Amino acid sequence: MELIEKLAEIDEEIEEHFLNEEFDLSADVLKAAIRRNVLSRKFVPVFMGSAYKNKGIQPMLDGVIDYLPNPTEVTNSGVDISKPDEHTKVDFEINEKKPFVGLAFKLEEN
């Protein structure tokens, strides 16, 4: 119920169901609403779990697949460091024939 209420605040389709007191929504309708609002940066799903015995790993990965954009749905960009005085923005395209570009990071907590 709380999920539907929060989605109703930002999504017109869910708002219509909420105002008509239709709270028995299918998982597909809720997933579509969550995805729409994640892509428009109005909603952020949060997953909790533990890597211990893989508790919570699969639901988190399912959420990545269900809600986050795939690489063809976003424009990735970077800065051309070959010209240090100019901060030229470069948009990357998905092309197997061009050199690989990736971003790697590691978070560490002490």
KEKE-497425 format. One record per atom (N, C-alpha, C): atom name; x, y, z; residue in one letter. Coordinates in pm, 1 decimal. Example, Ala and Ser with C-alpha at 12.3 -4.5 7.8 and 13.67 -1.06 7.14 Angstrom:
<pts>
<pt atomo="N" px="1319.0" py="-569.0" pz="780.0" residuo="A"/>
<pt atomo="CA" px="1230.0" py="-450.0" pz="780.0" residuo="A"/>
<pt atomo="C" px="1320.0" py="-330.0" pz="780.0" residuo="A"/>
<pt atomo="N" px="1285.0" py="-225.0" pz="708.0" residuo="S"/>
<pt atomo="CA" px="1367.0" py="-106.0" pz="714.0" residuo="S"/>
<pt atomo="C" px="1290.0" py="3.0" pz="787.0" residuo="S"/>
</pts>
This chain:
<pts>
<pt atomo="N" px="81.6" py="-119.6" pz="0.0" residuo="M"/>
<pt atomo="CA" px="0.0" py="0.0" pz="0.0" residuo="M"/>
<pt atomo="C" px="86.3" py="126.5" pz="0.0" residuo="M"/>
<pt atomo="N" px="193.5" py="124.6" pz="81.4" residuo="E"/>
<pt atomo="CA" px="280.6" py="241.8" pz="89.8" residuo="E"/>
<pt atomo="C" px="352.8" py="265.9" pz="-42.8" residuo="E"/>
<pt atomo="N" px="393.5" py="158.1" pz="-110.5" residuo="L"/>
<pt atomo="CA" px="458.0" py="171.0" pz="-241.5" residuo="L"/>
<pt atomo="C" px="363.0" py="236.6" pz="-341.0" residuo="L"/>
<pt atomo="N" px="238.9" py="193.5" pz="-342.1" residuo="I"/>
<pt atomo="CA" px="140.1" py="249.7" pz="-435.4" residuo="I"/>
<pt atomo="C" px="117.7" py="397.4" pz="-404.3" residuo="I"/>
<pt atomo="N" px="112.1" py="431.1" pz="-276.3" residuo="E"/>
<pt atomo="CA" px="91.7" py="570.8" pz="-236.9" residuo="E"/>
<pt atomo="C" px="208.1" py="658.2" pz="-282.2" residuo="E"/>
<pt atomo="N" px="330.5" py="610.8" pz="-262.1" residuo="K"/>
<pt atomo="CA" px="448.4" py="688.5" pz="-303.8" residuo="K"/>
<pt atomo="C" px="455.0" py="701.9" pz="-456.1" residuo="K"/>
<pt atomo="N" px="422.6" py="594.4" pz="-527.6" residuo="L"/>
<pt atomo="CA" px="422.0" py="601.4" pz="-673.3" residuo="L"/>
<pt atomo="C" px="311.1" py="693.0" pz="-723.8" residuo="L"/>
<pt atomo="N" px="198.2" py="696.3" pz="-654.0" residuo="A"/>
<pt atomo="CA" px="86.2" py="781.6" pz="-695.0" residuo="A"/>
<pt atomo="C" px="123.9" py="929.2" pz="-690.6" residuo="A"/>
<pt atomo="N" px="217.9" py="964.9" pz="-604.5" residuo="E"/>
<pt atomo="CA" px="261.5" py="1103.9" pz="-593.8" residuo="E"/>
<pt atomo="C" px="339.1" py="1149.3" pz="-717.4" residuo="E"/>
<pt atomo="N" px="397.5" py="1055.0" pz="-791.7" residuo="I"/>
<pt atomo="CA" px="484.0" py="1093.1" pz="-904.4" residuo="I"/>
<pt atomo="C" px="441.9" py="1032.7" pz="-1037.5" residuo="I"/>
<pt atomo="N" px="345.5" py="942.2" pz="-1039.4" residuo="D"/>
<pt atomo="CA" px="307.4" py="872.6" pz="-1162.7" residuo="D"/>
<pt atomo="C" px="156.3" py="885.9" pz="-1184.1" residuo="D"/>
<pt atomo="N" px="116.3" py="940.8" pz="-1299.2" residuo="E"/>
<pt atomo="CA" px="-25.2" py="966.1" pz="-1326.4" residuo="E"/>
<pt atomo="C" px="-107.5" py="837.9" pz="-1335.9" residuo="E"/>
<pt atomo="N" px="-51.4" py="733.9" pz="-1395.2" residuo="E"/>
<pt atomo="CA" px="-125.4" py="608.8" pz="-1409.4" residuo="E"/>
<pt atomo="C" px="-155.9" py="546.2" pz="-1273.0" residuo="E"/>
<pt atomo="N" px="-56.8" py="543.7" pz="-1186.2" residuo="I"/>
<pt atomo="CA" px="-76.5" py="488.1" pz="-1052.8" residuo="I"/>
<pt atomo="C" px="-165.7" py="581.1" pz="-969.8" residuo="I"/>
<pt atomo="N" px="-152.7" py="710.2" pz="-991.0" residuo="E"/>
<pt atomo="CA" px="-237.7" py="806.0" pz="-921.0" residuo="E"/>
<pt atomo="C" px="-385.1" py="779.8" pz="-951.4" residuo="E"/>
<pt atomo="N" px="-415.2" py="750.1" pz="-1076.9" residuo="E"/>
<pt atomo="CA" px="-553.3" py="720.1" pz="-1116.3" residuo="E"/>
<pt atomo="C" px="-605.7" py="597.3" pz="-1041.9" residuo="E"/>
<pt atomo="N" px="-525.7" py="492.7" pz="-1033.6" residuo="H"/>
<pt atomo="CA" px="-564.6" py="373.1" pz="-958.9" residuo="H"/>
<pt atomo="C" px="-582.9" py="405.1" pz="-809.7" residuo="H"/>
<pt atomo="N" px="-492.0" py="485.9" pz="-757.0" residuo="F"/>
<pt atomo="CA" px="-496.5" py="520.4" pz="-614.9" residuo="F"/>
<pt atomo="C" px="-622.4" py="600.9" pz="-581.2" residuo="F"/>
<pt atomo="N" px="-654.8" py="698.7" pz="-665.2" residuo="L"/>
<pt atomo="CA" px="-772.6" py="781.0" pz="-640.4" residuo="L"/>
<pt atomo="C" px="-902.7" py="701.5" pz="-654.8" residuo="L"/>
<pt atomo="N" px="-901.2" py="600.5" pz="-740.4" residuo="N"/>
<pt atomo="CA" px="-1018.1" py="513.7" pz="-756.8" residuo="N"/>
<pt atomo="C" px="-1018.0" py="399.0" pz="-656.0" residuo="N"/>
<pt atomo="N" px="-924.1" py="404.3" pz="-561.5" residuo="E"/>
<pt atomo="CA" px="-909.6" py="303.1" pz="-456.6" residuo="E"/>
<pt atomo="C" px="-892.7" py="162.1" pz="-512.8" residuo="E"/>
<pt atomo="N" px="-819.4" py="153.2" pz="-621.8" residuo="E"/>
<pt atomo="CA" px="-783.6" py="24.5" pz="-682.4" residuo="E"/>
<pt atomo="C" px="-641.7" py="-9.0" pz="-635.7" residuo="E"/>
<pt atomo="N" px="-632.1" py="-82.8" pz="-528.0" residuo="F"/>
<pt atomo="CA" px="-502.2" py="-111.7" pz="-469.1" residuo="F"/>
<pt atomo="C" px="-448.4" py="-248.9" pz="-506.9" residuo="F"/>
<pt atomo="N" px="-527.2" py="-328.8" pz="-575.5" residuo="D"/>
<pt atomo="CA" px="-485.5" py="-463.8" pz="-615.0" residuo="D"/>
<pt atomo="C" px="-423.1" py="-458.5" pz="-754.5" residuo="D"/>
<pt atomo="N" px="-307.2" py="-396.0" pz="-763.8" residuo="L"/>
<pt atomo="CA" px="-239.6" py="-379.3" pz="-892.6" residuo="L"/>
<pt atomo="C" px="-147.8" py="-498.0" pz="-920.0" residuo="L"/>
<pt atomo="N" px="-134.4" py="-532.9" pz="-1046.5" residuo="S"/>
<pt atomo="CA" px="-46.8" py="-644.7" pz="-1081.9" residuo="S"/>
<pt atomo="C" px="99.4" py="-602.8" pz="-1068.3" residuo="S"/>
<pt atomo="N" px="183.7" py="-702.3" pz="-1056.0" residuo="A"/>
<pt atomo="CA" px="327.9" py="-676.1" pz="-1045.6" residuo="A"/>
<pt atomo="C" px="379.5" py="-607.7" pz="-1171.3" residuo="A"/>
<pt atomo="N" px="324.8" py="-642.1" pz="-1287.6" residuo="D"/>
<pt atomo="CA" px="368.7" py="-579.9" pz="-1413.5" residuo="D"/>
<pt atomo="C" px="338.6" py="-430.3" pz="-1416.4" residuo="D"/>
<pt atomo="N" px="221.4" py="-390.7" pz="-1365.4" residuo="V"/>
<pt atomo="CA" px="184.3" py="-249.0" pz="-1362.4" residuo="V"/>
<pt atomo="C" px="277.8" py="-173.0" pz="-1268.1" residuo="V"/>
<pt atomo="N" px="306.3" py="-230.6" pz="-1152.6" residuo="L"/>
<pt atomo="CA" px="395.9" py="-165.9" pz="-1057.9" residuo="L"/>
<pt atomo="C" px="538.5" py="-157.7" pz="-1111.7" residuo="L"/>
<pt atomo="N" px="586.0" py="-266.4" pz="-1172.5" residuo="K"/>
<pt atomo="CA" px="721.7" py="-265.0" pz="-1229.1" residuo="K"/>
<pt atomo="C" px="734.6" py="-160.2" pz="-1338.7" residuo="K"/>
<pt atomo="N" px="632.3" py="-149.6" pz="-1424.2" residuo="A"/>
<pt atomo="CA" px="635.4" py="-50.1" pz="-1532.0" residuo="A"/>
<pt atomo="C" px="638.8" py="91.2" pz="-1474.7" residuo="A"/>
<pt atomo="N" px="561.1" py="116.6" pz="-1369.7" residuo="A"/>
<pt atomo="CA" px="559.6" py="248.9" pz="-1307.0" residuo="A"/>
<pt atomo="C" px="693.5" py="279.6" pz="-1241.5" residuo="A"/>
<pt atomo="N" px="750.1" py="182.2" pz="-1173.2" residuo="I"/>
<pt atomo="CA" px="880.4" py="202.7" pz="-1109.8" residuo="I"/>
<pt atomo="C" px="985.4" py="231.9" pz="-1215.8" residuo="I"/>
<pt atomo="N" px="986.2" py="153.8" pz="-1323.8" residuo="R"/>
<pt atomo="CA" px="1085.2" py="174.6" pz="-1430.8" residuo="R"/>
<pt atomo="C" px="1070.9" py="313.7" pz="-1492.8" residuo="R"/>
<pt atomo="N" px="947.0" py="355.3" pz="-1523.3" residuo="R"/>
<pt atomo="CA" px="924.6" py="488.3" pz="-1582.1" residuo="R"/>
<pt atomo="C" px="983.1" py="597.0" pz="-1493.8" residuo="R"/>
<pt atomo="N" px="960.1" py="584.4" pz="-1364.5" residuo="N"/>
<pt atomo="CA" px="1003.3" py="689.8" pz="-1273.2" residuo="N"/>
<pt atomo="C" px="1150.3" py="681.5" pz="-1237.4" residuo="N"/>
<pt atomo="N" px="1209.2" py="563.5" pz="-1243.4" residuo="V"/>
<pt atomo="CA" px="1354.8" py="551.9" pz="-1226.5" residuo="V"/>
<pt atomo="C" px="1424.0" py="616.4" pz="-1346.5" residuo="V"/>
<pt atomo="N" px="1373.7" py="588.6" pz="-1466.8" residuo="L"/>
<pt atomo="CA" px="1435.2" py="646.6" pz="-1586.0" residuo="L"/>
<pt atomo="C" px="1422.2" py="798.4" pz="-1589.4" residuo="L"/>
<pt atomo="N" px="1313.7" py="851.9" pz="-1533.0" residuo="S"/>
<pt atomo="CA" px="1296.7" py="997.0" pz="-1529.5" residuo="S"/>
<pt atomo="C" px="1358.9" py="1058.1" pz="-1403.2" residuo="S"/>
<pt atomo="N" px="1425.8" py="974.9" pz="-1324.1" residuo="R"/>
<pt atomo="CA" px="1497.6" py="1015.9" pz="-1202.8" residuo="R"/>
<pt atomo="C" px="1406.0" py="1077.0" pz="-1096.1" residuo="R"/>
<pt atomo="N" px="1285.7" py="1022.8" pz="-1086.3" residuo="K"/>
<pt atomo="CA" px="1191.9" py="1066.3" pz="-983.3" residuo="K"/>
<pt atomo="C" px="1179.2" py="964.2" pz="-870.7" residuo="K"/>
<pt atomo="N" px="1230.5" py="843.5" pz="-891.6" residuo="F"/>
<pt atomo="CA" px="1213.0" py="733.7" pz="-796.8" residuo="F"/>
<pt atomo="C" px="1341.4" py="653.5" pz="-790.6" residuo="F"/>
<pt atomo="N" px="1382.0" py="614.8" pz="-670.2" residuo="V"/>
<pt atomo="CA" px="1503.3" py="535.4" pz="-653.1" residuo="V"/>
<pt atomo="C" px="1469.5" py="410.3" pz="-572.7" residuo="V"/>
<pt atomo="N" px="1474.3" py="293.2" pz="-635.6" residuo="P"/>
<pt atomo="CA" px="1450.6" py="171.1" pz="-558.6" residuo="P"/>
<pt atomo="C" px="1572.5" py="139.5" pz="-472.3" residuo="P"/>
<pt atomo="N" px="1547.4" py="87.5" pz="-353.7" residuo="V"/>
<pt atomo="CA" px="1655.2" py="52.1" pz="-261.1" residuo="V"/>
<pt atomo="C" px="1639.6" py="-95.0" pz="-226.2" residuo="V"/>
<pt atomo="N" px="1746.8" py="-169.6" pz="-239.3" residuo="F"/>
<pt atomo="CA" px="1746.7" py="-311.9" pz="-208.6" residuo="F"/>
<pt atomo="C" px="1837.4" py="-335.7" pz="-88.9" residuo="F"/>
<pt atomo="N" px="1792.8" py="-422.0" pz="0.1" residuo="M"/>
<pt atomo="CA" px="1874.7" py="-456.9" pz="115.6" residuo="M"/>
<pt atomo="C" px="1900.7" py="-606.9" pz="112.5" residuo="M"/>
<pt atomo="N" px="2018.0" py="-643.8" pz="152.5" residuo="G"/>
<pt atomo="CA" px="2052.7" py="-784.8" pz="154.3" residuo="G"/>
<pt atomo="C" px="2194.0" py="-802.3" pz="202.6" residuo="G"/>
<pt atomo="N" px="2243.1" py="-921.5" pz="183.2" residuo="S"/>
<pt atomo="CA" px="2378.1" py="-953.3" pz="227.4" residuo="S"/>
<pt atomo="C" px="2442.6" py="-1044.2" pz="124.5" residuo="S"/>
<pt atomo="N" px="2571.1" py="-1026.3" pz="104.6" residuo="A"/>
<pt atomo="CA" px="2643.9" py="-1117.2" pz="17.1" residuo="A"/>
<pt atomo="C" px="2670.4" py="-1250.1" pz="87.2" residuo="A"/>
<pt atomo="N" px="2655.5" py="-1252.1" pz="219.6" residuo="Y"/>
<pt atomo="CA" px="2675.0" py="-1375.6" pz="295.3" residuo="Y"/>
<pt atomo="C" px="2569.3" py="-1476.1" pz="253.9" residuo="Y"/>
<pt atomo="N" px="2612.6" py="-1588.7" pz="204.1" residuo="K"/>
<pt atomo="CA" px="2525.0" py="-1694.8" pz="153.2" residuo="K"/>
<pt atomo="C" px="2433.9" py="-1644.6" pz="41.0" residuo="K"/>
<pt atomo="N" px="2478.3" py="-1537.9" pz="-28.9" residuo="N"/>
<pt atomo="CA" px="2406.4" py="-1480.5" pz="-142.5" residuo="N"/>
<pt atomo="C" px="2264.5" py="-1436.3" pz="-109.8" residuo="N"/>
<pt atomo="N" px="2239.5" py="-1394.9" pz="11.6" residuo="K"/>
<pt atomo="CA" px="2107.6" py="-1343.9" pz="50.1" residuo="K"/>
<pt atomo="C" px="2092.5" py="-1202.7" pz="-5.8" residuo="K"/>
<pt atomo="N" px="1997.0" py="-1182.2" pz="-89.7" residuo="G"/>
<pt atomo="CA" px="1969.5" py="-1050.1" pz="-143.6" residuo="G"/>
<pt atomo="C" px="2038.6" py="-1019.9" pz="-274.6" residuo="G"/>
<pt atomo="N" px="2129.1" py="-1104.6" pz="-319.5" residuo="I"/>
<pt atomo="CA" px="2201.0" py="-1077.8" pz="-443.8" residuo="I"/>
<pt atomo="C" px="2109.0" py="-1090.5" pz="-564.3" residuo="I"/>
<pt atomo="N" px="2034.5" py="-1200.8" pz="-572.9" residuo="Q"/>
<pt atomo="CA" px="1948.1" py="-1221.9" pz="-688.8" residuo="Q"/>
<pt atomo="C" px="1837.0" py="-1117.7" pz="-699.5" residuo="Q"/>
<pt atomo="N" px="1768.0" py="-1080.8" pz="-590.2" residuo="P"/>
<pt atomo="CA" px="1667.9" py="-973.6" pz="-603.0" residuo="P"/>
<pt atomo="C" px="1728.2" py="-840.8" pz="-649.4" residuo="P"/>
<pt atomo="N" px="1850.8" py="-809.8" pz="-604.3" residuo="M"/>
<pt atomo="CA" px="1915.3" py="-687.2" pz="-647.5" residuo="M"/>
<pt atomo="C" px="1946.6" py="-692.0" pz="-796.8" residuo="M"/>
<pt atomo="N" px="1997.2" py="-805.1" pz="-844.9" residuo="L"/>
<pt atomo="CA" px="2026.2" py="-819.2" pz="-987.4" residuo="L"/>
<pt atomo="C" px="1898.6" py="-815.1" pz="-1070.4" residuo="L"/>
<pt atomo="N" px="1791.5" py="-876.0" pz="-1019.3" residuo="D"/>
<pt atomo="CA" px="1662.1" py="-868.7" pz="-1088.2" residuo="D"/>
<pt atomo="C" px="1614.1" py="-724.1" pz="-1096.3" residuo="D"/>
<pt atomo="N" px="1636.0" py="-646.7" pz="-989.9" residuo="G"/>
<pt atomo="CA" px="1598.4" py="-506.1" pz="-990.2" residuo="G"/>
<pt atomo="C" px="1677.5" py="-425.3" pz="-1091.8" residuo="G"/>
<pt atomo="N" px="1805.3" py="-455.5" pz="-1106.4" residuo="V"/>
<pt atomo="CA" px="1887.5" py="-388.2" pz="-1207.9" residuo="V"/>
<pt atomo="C" px="1829.0" py="-413.9" pz="-1346.6" residuo="V"/>
<pt atomo="N" px="1792.7" py="-538.0" pz="-1372.7" residuo="I"/>
<pt atomo="CA" px="1736.7" py="-573.5" pz="-1503.6" residuo="I"/>
<pt atomo="C" px="1599.7" py="-510.1" pz="-1523.4" residuo="I"/>
<pt atomo="N" px="1515.7" py="-512.6" pz="-1419.8" residuo="D"/>
<pt atomo="CA" px="1378.3" py="-463.8" pz="-1432.9" residuo="D"/>
<pt atomo="C" px="1367.2" py="-312.3" pz="-1438.9" residuo="D"/>
<pt atomo="N" px="1453.4" py="-239.5" pz="-1366.4" residuo="Y"/>
<pt atomo="CA" px="1429.8" py="-97.1" pz="-1347.4" residuo="Y"/>
<pt atomo="C" px="1532.1" py="-3.1" pz="-1409.4" residuo="Y"/>
<pt atomo="N" px="1655.7" py="-44.6" pz="-1423.4" residuo="L"/>
<pt atomo="CA" px="1758.8" py="46.9" pz="-1472.3" residuo="L"/>
<pt atomo="C" px="1768.9" py="43.5" pz="-1624.3" residuo="L"/>
<pt atomo="N" px="1814.3" py="152.7" pz="-1684.6" residuo="P"/>
<pt atomo="CA" px="1825.3" py="156.6" pz="-1831.1" residuo="P"/>
<pt atomo="C" px="1938.6" py="68.1" pz="-1880.7" residuo="P"/>
<pt atomo="N" px="1920.2" py="12.3" pz="-1999.6" residuo="N"/>
<pt atomo="CA" px="2030.7" py="-61.2" pz="-2060.1" residuo="N"/>
<pt atomo="C" px="2116.8" py="38.6" pz="-2137.1" residuo="N"/>
<pt atomo="N" px="2237.0" py="1.9" pz="-2176.5" residuo="P"/>
<pt atomo="CA" px="2329.6" py="97.2" pz="-2238.2" residuo="P"/>
<pt atomo="C" px="2276.5" py="165.7" pz="-2363.6" residuo="P"/>
<pt atomo="N" px="2183.6" py="104.1" pz="-2435.4" residuo="T"/>
<pt atomo="CA" px="2131.1" py="167.9" pz="-2556.5" residuo="T"/>
<pt atomo="C" px="2027.2" py="275.2" pz="-2524.8" residuo="T"/>
<pt atomo="N" px="1983.2" py="284.3" pz="-2399.6" residuo="E"/>
<pt atomo="CA" px="1880.4" py="381.9" pz="-2362.2" residuo="E"/>
<pt atomo="C" px="1936.2" py="510.2" pz="-2300.9" residuo="E"/>
<pt atomo="N" px="2066.7" py="518.9" pz="-2285.1" residuo="V"/>
<pt atomo="CA" px="2128.1" py="637.5" pz="-2225.2" residuo="V"/>
<pt atomo="C" px="2244.9" py="683.9" pz="-2310.9" residuo="V"/>
<pt atomo="N" px="2283.1" py="808.4" pz="-2291.0" residuo="T"/>
<pt atomo="CA" px="2400.7" py="862.0" pz="-2357.8" residuo="T"/>
<pt atomo="C" px="2512.2" py="870.3" pz="-2255.9" residuo="T"/>
<pt atomo="N" px="2620.4" py="800.5" pz="-2282.3" residuo="N"/>
<pt atomo="CA" px="2736.5" py="803.5" pz="-2193.5" residuo="N"/>
<pt atomo="C" px="2837.7" py="902.1" pz="-2249.5" residuo="N"/>
<pt atomo="N" px="2899.7" py="977.8" pz="-2162.5" residuo="S"/>
<pt atomo="CA" px="2996.5" py="1076.8" pz="-2208.7" residuo="S"/>
<pt atomo="C" px="3115.4" py="1082.5" pz="-2113.7" residuo="S"/>
<pt atomo="N" px="3220.0" py="1144.0" pz="-2161.1" residuo="G"/>
<pt atomo="CA" px="3341.4" py="1159.9" pz="-2083.3" residuo="G"/>
<pt atomo="C" px="3412.4" py="1287.3" pz="-2125.5" residuo="G"/>
<pt atomo="N" px="3532.2" py="1307.6" pz="-2073.8" residuo="V"/>
<pt atomo="CA" px="3611.5" py="1425.9" pz="-2105.9" residuo="V"/>
<pt atomo="C" px="3736.7" py="1381.1" pz="-2179.5" residuo="V"/>
<pt atomo="N" px="3767.2" py="1448.6" pz="-2287.1" residuo="D"/>
<pt atomo="CA" px="3886.4" py="1418.6" pz="-2365.9" residuo="D"/>
<pt atomo="C" px="4008.8" py="1472.9" pz="-2292.7" residuo="D"/>
<pt atomo="N" px="4090.0" py="1382.4" pz="-2235.3" residuo="I"/>
<pt atomo="CA" px="4206.5" py="1426.3" pz="-2156.9" residuo="I"/>
<pt atomo="C" px="4329.4" py="1452.2" pz="-2243.4" residuo="I"/>
<pt atomo="N" px="4318.6" py="1429.1" pz="-2373.6" residuo="S"/>
<pt atomo="CA" px="4433.5" py="1457.3" pz="-2460.1" residuo="S"/>
<pt atomo="C" px="4453.4" py="1607.9" pz="-2476.7" residuo="S"/>
<pt atomo="N" px="4352.4" py="1687.0" pz="-2441.0" residuo="K"/>
<pt atomo="CA" px="4361.9" py="1833.0" pz="-2445.3" residuo="K"/>
<pt atomo="C" px="4332.4" py="1885.8" pz="-2304.5" residuo="K"/>
<pt atomo="N" px="4434.4" py="1891.1" pz="-2216.6" residuo="P"/>
<pt atomo="CA" px="4409.7" py="1926.2" pz="-2076.4" residuo="P"/>
<pt atomo="C" px="4355.6" py="2067.1" pz="-2054.9" residuo="P"/>
<pt atomo="N" px="4384.4" py="2160.4" pz="-2145.3" residuo="D"/>
<pt atomo="CA" px="4335.9" py="2297.8" pz="-2127.4" residuo="D"/>
<pt atomo="C" px="4188.0" py="2309.8" pz="-2163.9" residuo="D"/>
<pt atomo="N" px="4141.6" py="2221.0" pz="-2249.3" residuo="E"/>
<pt atomo="CA" px="4001.4" py="2222.2" pz="-2291.3" residuo="E"/>
<pt atomo="C" px="3931.4" py="2103.5" pz="-2226.7" residuo="E"/>
<pt atomo="N" px="3816.8" py="2124.9" pz="-2172.8" residuo="H"/>
<pt atomo="CA" px="3738.1" py="2015.0" pz="-2116.9" residuo="H"/>
<pt atomo="C" px="3631.3" py="1977.0" pz="-2218.2" residuo="H"/>
<pt atomo="N" px="3676.3" py="1913.2" pz="-2325.1" residuo="T"/>
<pt atomo="CA" px="3586.5" py="1876.2" pz="-2433.6" residuo="T"/>
<pt atomo="C" px="3507.9" py="1751.8" pz="-2396.7" residuo="T"/>
<pt atomo="N" px="3377.4" py="1764.1" pz="-2401.4" residuo="K"/>
<pt atomo="CA" px="3289.0" py="1651.4" pz="-2370.8" residuo="K"/>
<pt atomo="C" px="3280.4" py="1561.6" pz="-2494.2" residuo="K"/>
<pt atomo="N" px="3294.1" py="1431.1" pz="-2470.6" residuo="V"/>
<pt atomo="CA" px="3288.3" py="1332.7" pz="-2578.5" residuo="V"/>
<pt atomo="C" px="3175.9" py="1234.3" pz="-2546.2" residuo="V"/>
<pt atomo="N" px="3082.8" py="1218.1" pz="-2639.4" residuo="D"/>
<pt atomo="CA" px="2976.8" py="1118.6" pz="-2622.8" residuo="D"/>
<pt atomo="C" px="3024.6" py="985.3" pz="-2678.4" residuo="D"/>
<pt atomo="N" px="3003.7" py="878.5" pz="-2601.5" residuo="F"/>
<pt atomo="CA" px="3045.7" py="746.3" pz="-2643.2" residuo="F"/>
<pt atomo="C" px="2930.8" py="675.9" pz="-2713.3" residuo="F"/>
<pt atomo="N" px="2963.3" py="599.0" pz="-2812.9" residuo="E"/>
<pt atomo="CA" px="2862.9" py="518.3" pz="-2880.6" residuo="E"/>
<pt atomo="C" px="2896.8" py="370.8" pz="-2861.2" residuo="E"/>
<pt atomo="N" px="2796.0" py="288.2" pz="-2866.2" residuo="I"/>
<pt atomo="CA" px="2817.5" py="144.3" pz="-2852.9" residuo="I"/>
<pt atomo="C" px="2859.1" py="91.0" pz="-2988.6" residuo="I"/>
<pt atomo="N" px="2984.3" py="48.2" pz="-2996.7" residuo="N"/>
<pt atomo="CA" px="3037.4" py="-0.5" pz="-3122.6" residuo="N"/>
<pt atomo="C" px="3149.0" py="-100.1" pz="-3090.6" residuo="N"/>
<pt atomo="N" px="3129.3" py="-224.5" pz="-3127.7" residuo="E"/>
<pt atomo="CA" px="3227.6" py="-329.6" pz="-3098.9" residuo="E"/>
<pt atomo="C" px="3359.0" py="-308.5" pz="-3172.2" residuo="E"/>
<pt atomo="N" px="3357.8" py="-231.7" pz="-3279.5" residuo="K"/>
<pt atomo="CA" px="3478.9" py="-211.3" pz="-3358.8" residuo="K"/>
<pt atomo="C" px="3568.2" py="-100.0" pz="-3302.5" residuo="K"/>
<pt atomo="N" px="3516.2" py="-21.5" pz="-3208.6" residuo="K"/>
<pt atomo="CA" px="3595.4" py="85.8" pz="-3148.8" residuo="K"/>
<pt atomo="C" px="3659.5" py="35.5" pz="-3020.0" residuo="K"/>
<pt atomo="N" px="3763.1" py="105.1" pz="-2969.6" residuo="P"/>
<pt atomo="CA" px="3830.4" py="61.9" pz="-2846.5" residuo="P"/>
<pt atomo="C" px="3734.9" py="60.6" pz="-2727.3" residuo="P"/>
<pt atomo="N" px="3762.0" py="-29.0" pz="-2634.4" residuo="F"/>
<pt atomo="CA" px="3682.0" py="-42.0" pz="-2512.9" residuo="F"/>
<pt atomo="C" px="3703.3" py="78.0" pz="-2421.8" residuo="F"/>
<pt atomo="N" px="3595.1" py="127.2" pz="-2366.7" residuo="V"/>
<pt atomo="CA" px="3600.4" py="232.6" pz="-2266.7" residuo="V"/>
<pt atomo="C" px="3517.0" py="184.3" pz="-2149.3" residuo="V"/>
<pt atomo="N" px="3572.7" py="188.1" pz="-2030.6" residuo="G"/>
<pt atomo="CA" px="3499.2" py="142.1" pz="-1913.3" residuo="G"/>
<pt atomo="C" px="3530.6" py="227.5" pz="-1792.3" residuo="G"/>
<pt atomo="N" px="3446.3" py="215.1" pz="-1691.4" residuo="L"/>
<pt atomo="CA" px="3465.1" py="284.4" pz="-1565.8" residuo="L"/>
<pt atomo="C" px="3468.9" py="179.3" pz="-1456.5" residuo="L"/>
<pt atomo="N" px="3575.6" py="178.2" pz="-1380.9" residuo="A"/>
<pt atomo="CA" px="3589.5" py="81.4" pz="-1272.4" residuo="A"/>
<pt atomo="C" px="3605.8" py="158.7" pz="-1141.9" residuo="A"/>
<pt atomo="N" px="3543.4" py="108.6" pz="-1038.1" residuo="F"/>
<pt atomo="CA" px="3557.0" py="171.7" pz="-907.7" residuo="F"/>
<pt atomo="C" px="3544.1" py="66.4" pz="-799.9" residuo="F"/>
<pt atomo="N" px="3593.8" py="100.6" pz="-683.9" residuo="K"/>
<pt atomo="CA" px="3585.1" py="9.6" pz="-571.4" residuo="K"/>
<pt atomo="C" px="3555.3" py="92.6" pz="-447.2" residuo="K"/>
<pt atomo="N" px="3458.6" py="47.7" pz="-372.6" residuo="L"/>
<pt atomo="CA" px="3427.0" py="112.1" pz="-245.9" residuo="L"/>
<pt atomo="C" px="3484.5" py="27.4" pz="-134.3" residuo="L"/>
<pt atomo="N" px="3542.3" py="93.5" pz="-37.4" residuo="E"/>
<pt atomo="CA" px="3602.2" py="19.8" pz="73.4" residuo="E"/>
<pt atomo="C" px="3564.4" py="89.9" pz="202.2" residuo="E"/>
<pt atomo="N" px="3523.5" py="10.9" pz="299.6" residuo="E"/>
<pt atomo="CA" px="3486.9" py="66.5" pz="428.2" residuo="E"/>
<pt atomo="C" px="3576.0" py="4.9" pz="533.5" residuo="E"/>
<pt atomo="N" px="3632.5" py="86.7" pz="617.9" residuo="N"/>
<pt atomo="CA" px="3720.6" py="37.9" pz="724.8" residuo="N"/>
<pt atomo="C" px="3647.9" py="30.6" pz="855.1" residuo="N"/>
</pts>
